[in-house]
Amino acid sequence: MARQDPRRTLSRSQGSEQPARQALITGSVLRLARESSTSICSQERLAELLGISVDTEAGWESGRRPLAAAKAAQVLLLKATLIRIGAAPNLVRLMDVAMEADQILDHARCRADRHRRSDFHPLGAYVHRREVIELVAWPLSSRKPQTIPAGSGARRHGPVPAGPELSNGDRNQVYDHLRQVVEASQSEDNLLYRQALYLQSYDQREDAREWMAQQYRRLPRQHSGWSSQWPALRTLAASMVRYGDPSILIDFSEQGLADEAGHVANLNYWAYWVGESVGTQRDDSFMPVRLGAWRGEKILRHLISRLDAAEGVADLGIHTLRTLLAARPRLLDEDPESVATLAESVERLLDAGRMSPTARQALAEINFAVRLHTR
């Protein structure tokens, strides 16, 4: 009888090997950070400064050697060295965020079709912020995250990819895994269900739109205002805009924000999503309780940047802006630059923007408040 290879585990599919973990996202962020240095810094020069081999540094950037597996002291030295040679501080900071994103992406790749209801999944560990989810979506959608500065990597030469790349097979495997997670967690883990759904909305395969619409039809109908299904409904409504259907998000903007708890949940969600509020939330129960101690500047700037977004997304942003300015009226005094941009955008949208009648009314109220304040 042949001796079983101890490297094989019962969790692996017959006739297949478990995919090797990579750190594609962290590697791309590290490369962009190195390339952003004020003095041109090659892989060889950075390796010399760190006292490591060029192969090790190149392995970090390619993802072959996950940076998360390096010693903590080595990672700290890497970040300190990047700052010292003039790398963009925000890109250096994003390396930690990218490690979180790689954990999610690699878990999906390596677990593939082996997810079970009781299994740990990083998407169900805690509520993730926008910058993490956008980094996970980067290799899935080829959309550069907004946290990556414009022009990053502009000095690159040769056949080096602009960002983390997945093969079509790996990408489909991740999406198939997310569908399995959604199906397994719908009645078991609301947070895992919602966050897997959001990432799945980047799927552009032929059946993706109908699959997402089916998930929406499965949810209980939304009563006006807050309900236990509010977070999932909001996620699905926003996701359907990617598939050309803004109507669900427009309806949610009116029905989901129809009571005080719905407004509070919406503002708290935005504060957490854009990094305005501090701390980490274990689940979505923090949303409708009470307004947090956040100030609102990040939410204001983010929402202003979304006023020209697609119909549906702009509608929700308009309704949220009206509530934000009512809850934090001092923003009109403390952020004059953003208020000036808001005034210009509102005037333009009132003349030519496409939105629902209720969103137009909310925009008119915002316009009145801004003009009254700046008179």
Backbone hydrogen bonds, N-H to C=O, Kabsch-Sander energy under -0.5 kcal/mol:
donor,donor_aa,acceptor,acceptor_aa,energy
8,R,5,D,-1.9
12,R,9,T,-1.4
16,S,13,S,-1.8
23,A,63,G,-0.7
27,G,23,A,-2.6
28,S,24,L,-1.9
29,V,25,I,-2.3
30,L,26,T,-2.7
31,R,27,G,-2.4
32,L,28,S,-2.4
33,A,29,V,-2.5
34,R,30,L,-2.7
35,E,31,R,-2.6
36,S,32,L,-1.1
37,S,34,R,-1.4
38,T,85,I,-0.6
39,S,85,I,-1.0
42,S,40,I,-0.5
46,L,42,S,-2.5
47,A,43,Q,-2.5
48,E,44,E,-2.0
49,L,45,R,-2.3
50,L,46,L,-1.9
51,G,47,A,-1.2
52,I,47,A,-2.3
57,E,53,S,-1.8
58,A,54,V,-2.9
59,G,55,D,-2.2
60,W,56,T,-1.9
61,E,57,E,-1.9
62,S,58,A,-2.1
63,G,59,G,-1.3
64,R,59,G,-0.6
65,R,59,G,-2.0
69,A,66,P,-1.7
70,A,67,L,-1.7
75,V,71,K,-2.0
76,L,72,A,-2.5
77,L,73,A,-2.1
78,L,74,Q,-2.1
79,K,75,V,-2.4
80,A,76,L,-2.4
81,T,77,L,-2.5
82,L,78,L,-2.4
83,I,79,K,-2.1
84,R,80,A,-2.1
85,I,81,T,-1.9
86,G,83,I,-1.4
87,A,82,L,-2.7
91,L,88,A,-0.6
92,V,88,A,-1.8
93,R,89,P,-2.5
94,L,90,N,-2.0
95,M,91,L,-0.6
95,M,92,V,-1.0
96,D,93,R,-1.2
97,V,93,R,-0.8
98,A,94,L,-2.9
99,M,95,M,-1.4
100,E,96,D,-1.2
101,A,97,V,-2.0
102,D,98,A,-2.8
103,Q,99,M,-1.7
104,I,100,E,-1.6
105,L,101,A,-2.5
106,D,102,D,-3.1
107,H,103,Q,-1.7
108,A,104,I,-1.9
109,R,105,L,-2.2
110,C,106,D,-3.0
111,R,107,H,-2.5
112,A,108,A,-1.5
114,R,111,R,-2.7
119,D,116,R,-1.8
124,G,121,H,-2.0
125,A,122,P,-0.9
126,Y,122,P,-0.5
127,V,281,Q,-3.0
128,H,126,Y,-0.5
130,R,273,W,-2.2
132,V,129,R,-0.6
133,I,129,R,-2.0
134,E,130,R,-2.8
135,L,131,E,-1.1
136,V,132,V,-2.0
137,A,133,I,-2.3
138,W,134,E,-0.8
140,L,136,V,-0.6
141,S,137,A,-2.6
142,S,138,W,-2.4
144,K,142,S,-0.6
148,I,145,P,-1.6
152,S,149,P,-1.7
154,A,151,G,-1.8
156,R,153,G,-1.8
160,V,158,G,-0.6
166,L,139,P,-0.5
171,R,167,S,-2.7
172,N,168,N,-2.5
173,Q,169,G,-1.9
174,V,170,D,-2.2
175,Y,171,R,-2.3
176,D,172,N,-2.7
177,H,173,Q,-2.1
178,L,174,V,-2.5
179,R,175,Y,-2.2
180,Q,176,D,-2.0
181,V,177,H,-2.4
182,V,178,L,-2.5
183,E,179,R,-2.5
184,A,180,Q,-2.2
185,S,181,V,-1.9
186,Q,182,V,-1.1
188,E,185,S,-1.1
189,D,185,S,-2.5
193,Y,189,D,-2.5
194,R,190,N,-2.4
195,Q,191,L,-2.5
196,A,192,L,-2.2
197,L,193,Y,-2.0
198,Y,194,R,-2.0
199,L,195,Q,-1.6
200,Q,196,A,-2.2
201,S,197,L,-1.1
201,S,198,Y,-0.7
202,Y,199,L,-1.7
203,D,200,Q,-2.0
208,A,205,R,-1.8
209,R,205,R,-0.5
211,W,207,D,-2.1
212,M,208,A,-2.5
213,A,209,R,-2.4
214,Q,210,E,-2.1
215,Q,211,W,-1.6
216,Y,212,M,-1.8
217,R,213,A,-2.2
218,R,214,Q,-1.3
219,L,215,Q,-0.7
219,L,216,Y,-0.9
225,G,255,Q,-3.6
230,W,227,S,-1.7
233,L,229,Q,-2.8
234,R,230,W,-2.6
235,T,231,P,-2.2
236,L,232,A,-2.7
237,A,233,L,-2.6
238,A,234,R,-2.4
239,S,235,T,-2.3
240,M,236,L,-2.1
241,V,237,A,-0.6
241,V,238,A,-0.7
242,R,238,A,-0.5
242,R,239,S,-1.3
243,Y,240,M,-0.8
244,G,241,V,-1.9
245,D,240,M,-2.2
250,I,246,P,-2.3
251,D,247,S,-2.4
252,F,248,I,-2.3
253,S,249,L,-2.4
254,E,250,I,-1.0
254,E,251,D,-0.6
255,Q,251,D,-3.2
256,G,252,F,-2.1
257,L,252,F,-0.6
258,A,255,Q,-1.4
263,H,259,D,-2.0
264,V,260,E,-2.8
265,A,261,A,-2.8
266,N,262,G,-2.1
267,L,263,H,-2.3
268,N,264,V,-2.8
269,Y,265,A,-2.4
270,W,266,N,-2.2
271,A,267,L,-2.5
272,Y,268,N,-2.1
273,W,269,Y,-2.9
274,V,270,W,-2.5
275,G,272,Y,-1.0
276,E,271,A,-2.5
277,S,271,A,-1.6
286,F,283,D,-0.7
287,M,284,D,-1.7
289,V,286,F,-0.6
290,R,286,F,-0.5
300,L,296,G,-2.6
301,R,297,E,-2.5
302,H,298,K,-2.3
303,L,299,I,-2.9
304,I,300,L,-2.3
305,S,301,R,-1.7
306,R,302,H,-0.6
306,R,303,L,-0.9
307,L,304,I,-1.2
309,A,306,R,-1.9
313,V,310,A,-0.6
313,V,311,E,-0.6
314,A,310,A,-2.4
316,L,312,G,-2.2
317,G,313,V,-2.1
318,I,314,A,-2.4
319,H,315,D,-2.3
320,T,316,L,-2.4
321,L,317,G,-2.5
322,R,318,I,-2.1
323,T,319,H,-1.7
324,L,320,T,-2.8
325,L,321,L,-2.7
326,A,322,R,-1.4
327,A,323,T,-2.2
328,R,324,L,-3.0
331,L,328,R,-1.9
332,L,329,P,-1.6
333,D,330,R,-1.5
334,E,330,R,-2.4
335,D,331,L,-1.6
339,V,335,D,-2.2
340,A,336,P,-2.3
341,T,337,E,-1.9
342,L,338,S,-2.6
343,A,339,V,-2.7
344,E,340,A,-1.9
345,S,341,T,-2.4
346,V,342,L,-2.8
347,E,343,A,-1.9
348,R,344,E,-1.9
349,L,345,S,-2.5
350,L,346,V,-2.4
351,D,347,E,-1.1
352,A,348,R,-1.9
353,G,349,L,-2.4
355,M,353,G,-0.5
360,R,356,S,-2.3
361,Q,357,P,-2.0
362,A,358,T,-2.2
363,L,359,A,-2.5
364,A,360,R,-2.1
365,E,361,Q,-1.9
366,I,362,A,-2.1
367,N,363,L,-2.5
368,F,364,A,-2.2
369,A,365,E,-2.2
370,V,366,I,-2.5
371,R,367,N,-2.6
372,L,368,F,-2.5
373,H,369,A,-1.8
374,T,370,V,-2.3
375,R,371,R,-0.7
